[in-house]
Amino acid sequence: MSFYGERVLPHVINVVMHNKQTREIRARVCGGLAGEVLEIGFGTGHNLPFVPGEVTRLLAVEPSTRSVDLARSRITAAPFDVEVVGLDGQRLPVDDASVDAVLCTWSLCTIPDPVAAVAEARRVLRPGGRFHFVEHGRAPDERVRRWQDRWNPMQQRIAGGCNVNRDIRAIVEAGGLTVTTLDNYYSKGEPKVLGAMYEGLAVAT
């Protein structure tokens, strides 16, 4: 990983992804989590304050060691065990059918093979386990989609491989999960090119 990607970008994301709107979204997405949870794209731990007390352990997967360093105070404050178990959401170092839920927030946009990551989530989920997710992705409006396709190469360069034009529902379903609830909306205060949101739940059957 480049100096920018490892040393600079984690600090930028740590600030940009911590505002009133993202906190409200995180609270909704983390609602209902319980038992043993695996988080793909742990980042700097911004979800930890919103994870319910019913969670007994959180297994974190995060490729950036600098992001994990920035999360230390949040990890220490968590009322449950937090264990960093891996770097790659496409290859989870966790046994089959071993977790109650998987949490993924603003991460499928960056993972090189997001379908593989969802398939891994399905593998590690117990039967009936839920995949809690929020992602930005392909907009519902054709005009916005055209701008997303134009902007995407630049987005990848400045945002560590992030893509703005992925069809998140299609990715989740291609990974073998069944989407049970999904809310599509544009986030407030962001350009529509960046702010087409997919917030929902999927289950392993």
N, C-alpha and C positions, 0 to 999 in steps of 0.2 A: 504494500500500500504506500502511496506517495506521502511526502511530508504534509502536504495540504490535506489529504484524506485522513491521515492518522492524527495529526497534531492540531490542525486549524478547524476543519469541518466539524468535529465533535463539539467544540465550543460554540460554534455558530448554531448548530442544531439544538444544543442544550438551551440556548436563549430563545430561538425562534419558535420552538415547539412547546414553550411554556408560557401560555397566556390564558386569559379568561375563557376563550372559546375552546381551546384544546383541553383545558381542565374539565370543562363541562362534558365534552365528548368522552374523555377518558373515564369519567365517573359513570357515564351510561354504559360504556362498553365493558367495564370491569364489573358491573352489577351482575349478581348471580353466580360469580365464581366461588368455588368451594373445593375443599380437598386439596389434592396435589395438582398444581398448575404448571405448565411449561409455557414460557414466553419466548416467541421467536422475534428477534429484533428488540432486545431489552434496552438498548440505548443507554441513556444516563439515568434510567430508573424513574422516569417521570410518572409511570403508572403506579408505582408502589403505594403512594398515599391513598389511592382509590381502590386498592384491592381489599375486598371484605375480610373481616376477621374469621370467616368460615374457612379461609384458605390455611392449610397447615404447612405447605412448603411450596416455594416457587423455584423452578429450574429455569435458569436464564441462558439464552443462546444469543451471543453478541460478537460480531467479528472485530470490533474496535476495542482494543485494550484501554485506550485513552478514555473512551466513553464509560467503561466500567470503573475506571479510576474516579471519574467525575461523579459516579453514582454512589460512592462509598458511604457518604453521610446518610443517604436515603436507605441504603441496605442496612446500615446499623440501626436506623430508627424503625425498621419494619418489625411488626409484632409476630412474624413467622420467619422460618429459615429461608434464606435466599442463597442458592448455590449456582454459580456460573459453571455450566456443564459442557459448553461447546462454543464453537465459532461460526458454524455453518448451518443455516436453516434448511439446506438441501440434504443434509446428512446428520440427523439428530442422534446423538450418542445415548439413546434411551431405549429401553426394552419395548417390545410390542405391547399394546393395550395396558400401559402402565400409568397413565395420567388421567385425571378426571376432566380436564379442560386444557385447551391451548388458547393463548392470548397473542394477538398479532396486531400491532397498531403502526400504521405508516411504515411498513417494512416490505410488503410484497412489491412495491414500486421499484425497489432497489435490488432485490435478490435476483441473480442472473437467470435462474430457472424457477419462477414462482410456482409453477405447477408441481414441480418436484418437492418444493417446500410444503405445499398443501397436502400432497400425497404422504409425506413424512408425518405431518400432523395427524392425518387419518390413521396411519399405522400405529402411532403411540397412544392414541385416544382409546379409552375403554369403550365398549359398546354403549351407545347412547351419549357418549361424551360430546361436549360442545366446543366449537371453534368460535371464539369471540373476536371480531375484527372491525377495524376501521381503516380505510385506505383512500387515497385520492387516486383517480383514474380517468378512464375515458368518459367524456362528457355526454349527456343525453342529446345535446343539440349539435347538428351537423356543422354549423358555422364554427362553433367552439372546437369541435373535433379537428377541423382543418387546421386551426391555429395551433392546437396541441401537437399535431404531426409536424408542423413547421418548427415549433419551439423545442421539440424533444431532444434533438442532438445537442443543443446548447445546455438544456437542463441536465443532461447526463454529464457533461463536462464540469459544470459548476456545482453540482449537487451530489457528487460521489456515485454516479451511476443511476440516479433516480430517473424514473420514467413517468411522464404525465399522462400517457395515452393507453395504459393497459386496461383491458376489460376485466375488472376484478371479479364480477360474478362468474364470468366464463372460466376464469382461472380457478376459482374455488370449486366449481362443479367439475372441471377437468381433473382436479386433484382427487376426486372421489367423494366429496362431501355433498350433503344435501342442504341447500340454503333454506332456512325456515322463516327468517325475517330479514328484510333488507330495506333500508331507507337511503334513497338517493337524493342528494341536495347539493346546492352550492354553499360553501362556507362563506360566512359574512366577512367582508373586508378584504377578500383575496380576489385576484383576477380569476375569472372563470376557468382559464386555461390551467390553473394550478389547483383550483378549489372544488372540483367535482368529486363529491364524497360518496363512498360506499360504506355504510355502517350497518352491521347486522350480526346474525348468528347462523351457524351451520352445524349439522350433526353428522356423526359417524354412524352409519347403519350397517 
